[in-house]
Amino acid sequence: MAEFDFIVLGAGVAGLAFAKRVSEHGHSVLILEKEREVGGLSRTLFHNGFYLDFCAHRFHTNNKKLLQEVLTLPGMEMTRHEKKSRIYMFGKYLKYPFEIQNLLRAMPPAQSVLSGLSFAKNYVLRSVRKKPDIKSYRDWFIDIYGERLYDVMCYPYTSKIWRMDPANLSADWADQRFQGENMAKLVKRVLKKLVTLDFSSYSIEDDSLAPDGGIFYYPQKGIQELPDALNRAAKASGAVTLCEAKVTKISRSERTVTYEHGGQTHVAHYGDIISTIPLPAFYWLQEKRDPEVEAAFKQLKYMDIIFVYAFVDRPTVSNDHWLYFPDKDVIFNRAVEFSNWSPEMCPPGKTSICFDITTYENDERWQMSDDAISNQVLEDAYRTEYLKRGEVTSTYVHRLRYAYPVYDLNYGKLLEKVVGFLEEEHSYLLGRTGIFRYNNSDNSIEMAFQLGDNFVENKARKTIFRHEIKDVSL
Ligand SMILES: Cc1cc2nc3c(=O)[nH]c(=O)nc-3n(C[C@H](O)[C@H](O)[C@H](O)COP(=O)(O)OP(=O)(O)OC[C@H]3O[C@@H](n4cnc5c(N)ncnc54)[C@H](O)[C@@H]3O)c2cc1C
């Protein structure tokens, strides 16, 4: 029987980064991936000469050491970009992240005055009132912006992407997605602009304070180059990556994994197993059962996405990297234009757009035919004057499961139950999908390097559950 120090389930960036780290220190690693390609959520499809990411995939991190390691991966070449983004509201394309003064100007006048007053009142009261008990994303947003801006800036887009009321979405999501201290600076900046009647539009200085960050890095031919480079580095140090591998059984007592690959069944022994695959998938591969964990899986949900790609016979449609569409009458959430990320993404003189639609596998949208969903996307793109009727030459549809962990108000307790059951000595969870954490790719890589370092340095504590990741810079 083959023996490995580590067997890693899943070759997304987390699994690959972990394999890179430990194999560079002489450990043997087997990575088992079910898909034909490595990359997981950070994959790039190739279709009729176009490179197609799963929506927007920019690489950015505050961790300089991590950035340096990623940018110098063998064969990795990334270009630095300044994010350009807009949001379609009140029939206009506004700069994004919001310039509140511009948002107020775009609104109908009465709504604008009331929203502006509500924002200012909230800001003043915030400094004197007792800190409220913040449980939901709604609480979190209202605490900073006030009720009226919540109705405009938060409710429409958030309820649209998550398919639920932000009052039922955990505030943890905001904490992971935005940085609170930057939000405070943002509020101050906007107030200063309002007081000085400065209604200028987008500027680079403002962007550095934006919750979404301003600078990012991106490869020439899609984000796939990132997992490919991690995989090359891991393999160069001796790690073995098997794609199209079907794991059929995990025995935690014997520390073995049974899998099918190349038409044959194999059994391999591990020192430690690292899972980056969906939590239920990892659970059902094992013989050990727990009714409470199974009950938790019924509520702990991952959200799925449909991507509709449209191919257009002109060099660019807009100069944005992406645009947001919070209007619930528009079926898609965002439009991402790949030729603005790298000219090599599209054949010369052509561009491609990715429209994303969040959904669940059992939802009627998931069941729509490719033609029906493409037609609806195009109709909405014409109505909002994002695309011109007749300029789209063709479309392509891709459906992606397990795209987002859903942080509803109960997820924390349920997750603790599941993680407590699955994580034990010699069995560890890692990454966005593997630990149900709203990670960007840099977070997944950072977690993986940290776990790898803990093994290499032989630290007793190896679990990377969400409470212990606080010191990782997000
Ligand atoms: C629409 C969208 C936009 C995003 N935008 C950005 C962005 O702009 N910037 C950014 O940094 N991040 C972004 N992310 C997040 C980023 O994609 C993820 O954080 C990262 O790719 C997660 O990597 P991972 O290895 O943790 O998980 P995954 O990529 O999910 O890896 C899990 C792997 O396990 C494999 N697997 C599943 N089941 C099995 C099984 N039974 N056996 C074997 N293998 C299995 C999967 O195929 C996959 O390869 C975005 C994600 C999405 C969905």
The ligand as an SDF file (V2000), in Angstrom:
LIG
                    3D

 53 58  0  0  0  0  0  0  0  0999 V2000
  -18.0060   33.8430   -7.8740 C   0  0  0  0  0  0  0  0  0  0  0  0
  -16.7840   33.8990   -7.0450 C   0  0  0  0  0  0  0  0  0  0  0  0
  -15.9800   35.0190   -7.0940 C   0  0  0  0  0  0  0  0  0  0  0  0
  -14.8260   35.0840   -6.3150 C   0  0  0  0  0  0  0  0  0  0  0  0
  -14.0220   36.1830   -6.4090 N   0  0  0  0  0  0  0  0  0  0  0  0
  -12.8360   36.2070   -5.7700 C   0  0  0  0  0  0  0  0  0  0  0  0
  -11.9390   37.2880   -5.9360 C   0  0  0  0  0  0  0  0  0  0  0  0
  -12.2060   38.2550   -6.6410 O   0  0  0  0  0  0  0  0  0  0  0  0
  -10.7480   37.2290   -5.2850 N   0  0  0  0  0  0  0  0  0  0  0  0
  -10.4020   36.1890   -4.4790 C   0  0  0  0  0  0  0  0  0  0  0  0
   -9.2850   36.1780   -3.9430 O   0  0  0  0  0  0  0  0  0  0  0  0
  -11.2460   35.1550   -4.2840 N   0  0  0  0  0  0  0  0  0  0  0  0
  -12.4540   35.1480   -4.9070 C   0  0  0  0  0  0  0  0  0  0  0  0
  -13.3150   34.1040   -4.7230 N   0  0  0  0  0  0  0  0  0  0  0  0
  -12.9870   33.0910   -3.7230 C   0  0  0  0  0  0  0  0  0  0  0  0
  -11.9680   32.0820   -4.2260 C   0  0  0  0  0  0  0  0  0  0  0  0
  -12.4210   31.5130   -5.4210 O   0  0  0  0  0  0  0  0  0  0  0  0
  -11.8320   31.0130   -3.1670 C   0  0  0  0  0  0  0  0  0  0  0  0
  -11.5190   31.5890   -1.9210 O   0  0  0  0  0  0  0  0  0  0  0  0
  -10.7600   29.9720   -3.4400 C   0  0  0  0  0  0  0  0  0  0  0  0
  -10.7270   29.5800   -4.7820 O   0  0  0  0  0  0  0  0  0  0  0  0
  -11.0780   28.7930   -2.5320 C   0  0  0  0  0  0  0  0  0  0  0  0
  -10.0960   27.8170   -2.6660 O   0  0  0  0  0  0  0  0  0  0  0  0
  -10.1700   26.5330   -1.7500 P   0  0  0  0  0  0  0  0  0  0  0  0
   -9.0500   25.6810   -2.1540 O   0  0  0  0  0  0  0  0  0  0  0  0
  -10.2570   26.9830   -0.3350 O   0  0  0  0  0  0  0  0  0  0  0  0
  -11.5660   25.8520   -2.1020 O   0  0  0  0  0  0  0  0  0  0  0  0
  -12.0830   25.2280   -3.4800 P   0  0  0  0  0  0  0  0  0  0  0  0
  -11.6010   26.0490   -4.6020 O   0  0  0  0  0  0  0  0  0  0  0  0
  -13.5380   25.0440   -3.3380 O   0  0  0  0  0  0  0  0  0  0  0  0
  -11.3580   23.8170   -3.5450 O   0  0  0  0  0  0  0  0  0  0  0  0
  -11.9840   22.6040   -3.2020 C   0  0  0  0  0  0  0  0  0  0  0  0
  -11.5520   21.5570   -4.2200 C   0  0  0  0  0  0  0  0  0  0  0  0
  -12.0780   20.2970   -3.8240 O   0  0  0  0  0  0  0  0  0  0  0  0
  -12.5110   19.6030   -4.9900 C   0  0  0  0  0  0  0  0  0  0  0  0
  -13.4650   18.5660   -4.5640 N   0  0  0  0  0  0  0  0  0  0  0  0
  -14.7540   18.7190   -4.1840 C   0  0  0  0  0  0  0  0  0  0  0  0
  -15.2950   17.5280   -3.8510 N   0  0  0  0  0  0  0  0  0  0  0  0
  -14.3210   16.6080   -3.9930 C   0  0  0  0  0  0  0  0  0  0  0  0
  -14.2410   15.2040   -3.7570 C   0  0  0  0  0  0  0  0  0  0  0  0
  -15.2980   14.4900   -3.3190 N   0  0  0  0  0  0  0  0  0  0  0  0
  -13.0700   14.5840   -4.0100 N   0  0  0  0  0  0  0  0  0  0  0  0
  -11.9820   15.2730   -4.4570 C   0  0  0  0  0  0  0  0  0  0  0  0
  -12.0030   16.5910   -4.6930 N   0  0  0  0  0  0  0  0  0  0  0  0
  -13.1450   17.2600   -4.4550 C   0  0  0  0  0  0  0  0  0  0  0  0
  -13.1060   20.7060   -5.8310 C   0  0  0  0  0  0  0  0  0  0  0  0
  -13.2440   20.3240   -7.1860 O   0  0  0  0  0  0  0  0  0  0  0  0
  -12.0840   21.8220   -5.6250 C   0  0  0  0  0  0  0  0  0  0  0  0
  -11.0350   21.7370   -6.5510 O   0  0  0  0  0  0  0  0  0  0  0  0
  -14.4870   34.0120   -5.4640 C   0  0  0  0  0  0  0  0  0  0  0  0
  -15.3040   32.8860   -5.4190 C   0  0  0  0  0  0  0  0  0  0  0  0
  -16.4400   32.8270   -6.1880 C   0  0  0  0  0  0  0  0  0  0  0  0
  -17.2990   31.6030   -6.1260 C   0  0  0  0  0  0  0  0  0  0  0  0
  1  2  1  0
  2  3  1  0
  2 52  2  0
  3  4  2  0
  4  5  1  0
  4 50  1  0
  5  6  2  0
  6  7  1  0
  6 13  1  0
  7  8  2  0
  7  9  1  0
  9 10  1  0
 10 11  2  0
 10 12  1  0
 12 13  2  0
 13 14  1  0
 14 15  1  0
 14 50  1  0
 15 16  1  0
 16 17  1  0
 16 18  1  0
 18 19  1  0
 18 20  1  0
 20 21  1  0
 20 22  1  0
 22 23  1  0
 23 24  1  0
 24 25  2  0
 24 26  1  0
 24 27  1  0
 27 28  1  0
 28 29  2  0
 28 30  1  0
 28 31  1  0
 31 32  1  0
 32 33  1  0
 33 34  1  0
 33 48  1  0
 34 35  1  0
 35 36  1  0
 35 46  1  0
 36 37  1  0
 36 45  1  0
 37 38  2  0
 38 39  1  0
 39 40  1  0
 39 45  2  0
 40 41  1  0
 40 42  2  0
 42 43  1  0
 43 44  2  0
 44 45  1  0
 46 47  1  0
 46 48  1  0
 48 49  1  0
 50 51  2  0
 51 52  1  0
 52 53  1  0
M  END
$$$$
